[in-house]
């Protein structure tokens, strides 16, 4: 699994997840919407930690900077 997420992408995902979690804890979102958004927030956190987004793979998308080695 080759990393395909850049730092900006990872930071944005973590911020979105933090907003969703905070909205849940202050009871702005609830019910099915909260469950779906919390699951999405968990996926965002997981993909940010491993720097790989499975949805980017089939489309050959990468937000990671290219190395100029070699």
N, C-alpha and C positions, 0 to 999 in steps of 0.2 A: 504494500500500500504506500504509494508515493504521495507525500503531502501536496495538497493542491489549494491550500488556503493561505493567503497572506495575513500579515498582522492586522491590517485595517479591517479585513473581513472577520477575523476572530474577535476583535474588540467590539465591533458592531453587534455580533451575535451575542456576546456576553452581556452587553448593555440592554439589548432587547429582552433577554432572559431575565435580567434583574428587574426590569420594569414590569414584566408579566408577574413575577413572583411578588413584587411589592404591591401590585394591584390586587392580587389574591389575598394577601395578608391584611389589607385595609378594607376588604370586602367590597371592592368596586366590581369585581367579576366573581361570578359564582355559577354553580350548576354545571351543565354540560360544556358550556363555553370555557369555564375555568379549567375543567379537566383536559380539554383539547389544547388550550393554550399552555398549560403546565407541561403537558407531554411534549409539545413543540419546544418549550423552553429547555426541557431536559435534553432533547436532541441537539439543540443549539449549543448547550454547554459541552456535551459529549464530543460533538464534532470540532468545537473550538479547542478542546484539550488534545485531541489527536491530530489536529490540523488537516483533516481529510473530510471532504463532503462527498458522500456516495452519489449524490445527484449531479455533481460536476463531472464525474468520470465518463459517462456515456456521451456527453456533449463536448468532452475534451476542454473543459473550462478550467482555468487556473488563475487565481488572483495572487499567486506567489510570485515574487520577483525572480527573474531569470538569473542564474549564475553565469558570470563571464569567465569561467575557468576553462582552460584548454584551448 
